[in-house]
Amino acid sequence: MERATSRPTLTVTNEVATVAKMSDYLRQRLEIEDAPISFEDALGGSTSPRIIASAFLAVLEMVRLGAVVLKQDKRCDTILVKKDPPILKHA
């Protein structure tokens, strides 16, 4: 319960979401989670195409930097995002 109340919130006005803002949000969110989170959970329930695109690009950049690892058990299944602790803090 304590972890849930300390989760960062994503505040976006007029659907302005940059890749940098999404990277910061995802980094904060993954820092407090013990288990991998789904890409959908990482979006915080948003259905905005701009936010989804920014989040997707942010995740791809974090994968490129080695800060996160993605996992999908089977085709069309949920994509899980997991932090890579040694690198996440420096990315």
One Martini backbone bead per residue (centre of mass of N, CA, C, O) as a GRO file, in nm:
protein
   91
    1MET     BB    1   0.058   0.063  -0.021
    2GLU     BB    2   0.298   0.256   0.002
    3ARG     BB    3   0.394   0.224  -0.292
    4ALA     BB    4   0.134   0.332  -0.428
    5THR     BB    5   0.156   0.627  -0.301
    6SER     BB    6   0.464   0.672  -0.435
    7ARG     BB    7   0.379   0.698  -0.709
    8PRO     BB    8   0.410   0.836  -0.988
    9THR     BB    9   0.280   1.098  -1.182
   10LEU     BB   10   0.114   1.180  -1.484
   11THR     BB   11   0.139   1.511  -1.616
   12VAL     BB   12  -0.072   1.626  -1.886
   13THR     BB   13  -0.096   1.899  -2.099
   14ASN     BB   14  -0.234   1.901  -2.396
   15GLU     BB   15  -0.071   1.642  -2.482
   16VAL     BB   16   0.223   1.696  -2.360
   17ALA     BB   17   0.474   1.456  -2.465
   18THR     BB   18   0.783   1.367  -2.403
   19VAL     BB   19   1.039   1.156  -2.406
   20ALA     BB   20   1.180   1.270  -2.156
   21LYS     BB   21   0.933   1.265  -1.968
   22MET     BB   22   0.880   0.959  -1.996
   23SER     BB   23   1.154   0.862  -1.897
   24ASP     BB   24   1.132   0.981  -1.614
   25TYR     BB   25   0.873   0.838  -1.531
   26LEU     BB   26   0.970   0.545  -1.578
   27ARG     BB   27   1.212   0.555  -1.392
   28GLN     BB   28   1.050   0.612  -1.134
   29ARG     BB   29   0.859   0.371  -1.149
   30LEU     BB   30   1.088   0.144  -1.155
   31GLU     BB   31   1.227   0.213  -0.882
   32ILE     BB   32   0.960   0.111  -0.700
   33GLU     BB   33   0.964  -0.159  -0.841
   34ASP     BB   34   1.002  -0.513  -0.818
   35ALA     BB   35   0.840  -0.565  -1.067
   36PRO     BB   36   0.731  -0.592  -1.352
   37ILE     BB   37   0.575  -0.391  -1.601
   38SER     BB   38   0.340  -0.293  -1.791
   39PHE     BB   39   0.290  -0.090  -2.048
   40GLU     BB   40   0.006  -0.004  -1.962
   41ASP     BB   41   0.082   0.081  -1.671
   42ALA     BB   42   0.293   0.296  -1.761
   43LEU     BB   43   0.056   0.486  -1.885
   44GLY     BB   44  -0.184   0.528  -1.675
   45GLY     BB   45  -0.443   0.485  -1.883
   46SER     BB   46  -0.373   0.603  -2.141
   47THR     BB   47  -0.508   0.697  -2.490
   48SER     BB   48  -0.304   0.877  -2.604
   49PRO     BB   49  -0.114   0.888  -2.883
   50ARG     BB   50   0.117   1.071  -2.775
   51ILE     BB   51   0.181   0.914  -2.516
   52ILE     BB   52   0.230   0.639  -2.642
   53ALA     BB   53   0.459   0.726  -2.832
   54SER     BB   54   0.648   0.843  -2.615
   55ALA     BB   55   0.670   0.583  -2.448
   56PHE     BB   56   0.780   0.400  -2.667
   57LEU     BB   57   1.037   0.566  -2.725
   58ALA     BB   58   1.144   0.558  -2.436
   59VAL     BB   59   1.176   0.252  -2.419
   60LEU     BB   60   1.366   0.218  -2.658
   61GLU     BB   61   1.590   0.396  -2.537
   62MET     BB   62   1.629   0.228  -2.277
   63VAL     BB   63   1.715  -0.025  -2.425
   64ARG     BB   64   1.959   0.094  -2.573
   65LEU     BB   65   2.096   0.173  -2.285
   66GLY     BB   66   2.022  -0.070  -2.072
   67ALA     BB   67   1.783   0.001  -1.851
   68VAL     BB   68   1.598  -0.212  -1.999
   69VAL     BB   69   1.367  -0.490  -2.017
   70LEU     BB   70   1.196  -0.698  -2.241
   71LYS     BB   71   0.881  -0.893  -2.219
   72GLN     BB   72   0.732  -1.174  -2.410
   73ASP     BB   73   0.579  -1.474  -2.407
   74LYS     BB   74   0.378  -1.401  -2.648
   75ARG     BB   75   0.209  -1.332  -2.901
   76CYS     BB   76   0.020  -1.055  -2.816
   77ASP     BB   77   0.126  -0.997  -2.548
   78THR     BB   78   0.235  -0.869  -2.279
   79ILE     BB   79   0.446  -0.605  -2.205
   80LEU     BB   80   0.741  -0.612  -2.018
   81VAL     BB   81   0.899  -0.397  -1.777
   82LYS     BB   82   1.249  -0.398  -1.680
   83LYS     BB   83   1.485  -0.329  -1.477
   84ASP     BB   84   1.844  -0.236  -1.481
   85PRO     BB   85   2.000  -0.148  -1.210
   86PRO     BB   86   2.301  -0.070  -1.290
   87ILE     BB   87   2.191   0.145  -1.526
   88LEU     BB   88   1.943   0.323  -1.454
   89LYS     BB   89   2.097   0.550  -1.282
   90HIS     BB   90   2.284   0.639  -1.553
   91ALA     BB   91   2.068   0.702  -1.796
   0.00000   0.00000   0.00000
